[in-house]
Amino acid sequence: MAWTFYFPTKLNKQTKKLAIKNISFEVKSGDCYVLLGSNGAGKSTLFKIMLSEIQPTCGTVRIKNMEVNLDSIPEIRKHVGYCPQMNAY
């Protein structure tokens, strides 16, 4: 199932801005993937949803056949690695 996320804009909490639209993908066990995109493309938002820091507006996230939510995060973290890019100066 694809999922979508909208977030309130900074200027008007009632106005919603589309951050991610109809994304769906599968990562096979043992594979390593990289997510690339321009600034503001929704990369960080995608990972925040996958780690249950924020909830998708619609749809669900499933990892190891478990729906991602606050209750499942401890078990899911046993199976997922996340390495965000940090600028090095």
C-alpha positions in Angstrom: 0.0 0.0 0.0 1.3 3.4 -0.9 1.3 6.1 1.8 1.2 9.9 1.7 2.2 12.6 4.2 1.1 16.2 4.5 2.4 18.6 7.1 1.1 22.0 8.3 3.0 25.0 6.7 4.9 27.3 9.0 2.8 30.3 8.1 -0.7 28.7 8.5 -1.3 25.6 10.5 -4.6 25.0 8.6 -2.8 24.9 5.2 -1.2 21.6 4.4 1.8 21.1 2.3 2.4 17.8 0.5 5.7 16.2 1.6 5.5 12.7 0.3 2.9 11.3 -2.2 2.1 7.7 -2.9 5.4 6.1 -2.0 5.7 2.4 -1.9 8.9 0.3 -2.0 10.4 -3.0 -0.7 13.8 -3.6 0.7 14.9 -7.2 0.8 16.7 -8.7 3.8 20.4 -8.0 3.7 20.2 -5.3 1.1 21.5 -1.8 1.7 19.8 1.2 0.0 20.6 4.8 -0.3 17.9 7.5 -0.6 19.0 10.5 -2.7 17.2 13.7 -3.5 17.3 17.4 -3.6 16.8 19.6 -0.6 13.1 19.5 0.4 12.4 16.3 -1.5 11.1 14.5 1.6 14.0 12.2 2.5 14.1 13.1 6.2 10.3 13.1 6.4 10.3 9.6 4.9 12.7 8.3 7.5 10.8 10.1 10.3 7.7 8.2 9.2 9.6 4.9 8.9 10.9 5.4 12.5 7.5 6.4 13.8 8.6 9.9 14.8 5.7 11.2 12.7 2.6 9.4 11.4 1.7 9.3 7.7 -1.5 11.2 6.8 -2.8 8.1 5.1 -1.5 4.5 4.5 0.7 2.4 6.7 4.4 1.4 7.1 5.3 -2.2 7.5 8.7 -3.6 8.4 9.3 -7.3 8.9 5.5 -7.7 8.5 4.9 -5.4 11.6 3.0 -2.2 11.3 5.3 0.7 12.4 3.9 2.4 15.5 5.2 3.5 18.9 4.5 0.0 20.3 6.4 -1.9 17.6 9.5 0.4 17.4 11.7 -1.5 19.9 11.3 -4.7 17.9 11.7 -3.0 14.5 14.9 -1.3 15.6 16.4 -4.8 16.0 16.1 -5.3 12.2 16.7 -1.8 10.7 19.8 0.4 10.5 19.6 4.1 9.8 22.7 6.2 9.0 21.8 9.8 8.3 24.2 12.0 6.4 25.8 14.7 8.4 27.9 17.5 6.8 31.6 17.2 7.7 33.6 20.4 7.7 
